[in-house]
Amino acid sequence: MMGRDVSFSAAATTIPPDVIERVRADLRQKRDSNFPLLDLPFSSADVCALMADAEMRLRTLLDIPSNYAVLFSQGGAYAHFSMVAMNLLADNDVADYVDTGLWAKRAIEEAAQVGRVSVIASGDENGCRSVPPLDGWRPSPRAAYRHITSNESAQGIQFQEFPAPNDVPLVADMTGDFLTRPINVRQFGLIYASAQKCLGAAGLTLVIVRRDLLRPCARPIPAVFDYHRLAAAHSRVNTPPIFAIYLAGQMLRWIEDEGGLAVLAERRARRCDRLYRLLGSSRAFRCSAAPGHRSATTLCFSFAAPEGQSMALEVAASRGLRYLEGHPAVGGFRIAIHNAHTDQDIERIADYLEYIST
Ligand SMILES: *Cc1c(COP(=O)(O)O)cnc(C)c1O
């Protein structure tokens, strides 16, 4: 039953041991320019090649068409809540937002500091238990863009299908489920995601943006926040987060070696089905997310008898199952399934759920 500690944190992913080993060896290696990676200036040929390699791997995995730019930016998804509006929302325009939960609310709050925002659907009407039905959204006549949050990591709900493309570019905060399943990039105008939730190190925020949206900004904005300038400078307006990009490249390579996103998604679906079935089969648990909307990356639930909860978390920790606390704003439990979890990790969390349900 005991074994190494396993993290089920939604805040940071697990780096597979093979990748850690490769990185350890690699960091000592001198590159072509005769220095190890972390000693290199960001404009060096080695760093440029490393960035191009990570971009190429991401393009291949997600089948990103050539009319989309890939940006390696910084600030975390939270910074991009503002940056999206700074770049895409002109003074007289309005941006449509779908409020699915905690992260969408933060995105809305930040964008509203920059420009005019309309909340066209809200999960509040049902306690954020499901994604508001697509046919009930109330879009603005000529929105600059429409923003969604593909996975609400605090509430444990996830878009199972995305709205059909129309004239209004769809912008998605995919931090909660980036690279956990195949997506059709062509359905989106812009996708952003913090790297630490799926690709390793904090400090890198990936942006995939349709090139026709990359116009010089109408309003003055700082150069490092300007998507147009970032794209023109190949993400080197200033020093990019080189180590985080390097690690992302290694993680992308690992995903390829595992068989790609369809394989990972299928494996994930099997694992989640099993865990949700366990949660559903005991009266000890309450799973607030509605069936059909439940997240395959962040499984959120609580105890029907809340007084047992802190004891159950202690039991988890004693079994080496770590970071099962729900988001502080929501409470309860949260199991984040990482791409790098093994069958045995899932076995252990399933055993644990069975144990605490009795
Ligand atoms: C974690 C998270 C964020 C915030 O990411 P930071 O890198 O901390 O800025 C934003 N959106 C979602 C869906 C998240 O899960």
PDBQT file of the ligand as one rigid body, heavy atoms in Angstrom, charges set to zero:
ROOT
HETATM    1  C1  LIG A 401      -4.282  27.880 -12.259  1.00  0.00    +0.000 C 
HETATM    2  C2  LIG A 401      -5.210  28.540 -13.188  1.00  0.00    +0.000 A 
HETATM    3  C3  LIG A 401      -5.030  29.891 -13.576  1.00  0.00    +0.000 A 
HETATM    4  C4  LIG A 401      -3.939  30.765 -12.985  1.00  0.00    +0.000 C 
HETATM    5  O1  LIG A 401      -2.682  30.416 -13.429  1.00  0.00    +0.000 OA
HETATM    6  P1  LIG A 401      -1.404  31.257 -12.950  1.00  0.00    +0.000 P 
HETATM    7  O2  LIG A 401      -0.274  30.652 -13.689  1.00  0.00    +0.000 OA
HETATM    8  O3  LIG A 401      -1.289  31.090 -11.452  1.00  0.00    +0.000 OA
HETATM    9  O4  LIG A 401      -1.647  32.688 -13.320  1.00  0.00    +0.000 OA
HETATM   10  C5  LIG A 401      -5.902  30.417 -14.495  1.00  0.00    +0.000 A 
HETATM   11  N1  LIG A 401      -6.899  29.695 -15.022  1.00  0.00    +0.000 NA
HETATM   12  C6  LIG A 401      -7.118  28.412 -14.682  1.00  0.00    +0.000 A 
HETATM   13  C7  LIG A 401      -8.229  27.649 -15.320  1.00  0.00    +0.000 C 
HETATM   14  C8  LIG A 401      -6.274  27.794 -13.753  1.00  0.00    +0.000 A 
HETATM   15  O5  LIG A 401      -6.492  26.509 -13.411  1.00  0.00    +0.000 OA
ENDROOT
TORSDOF 0
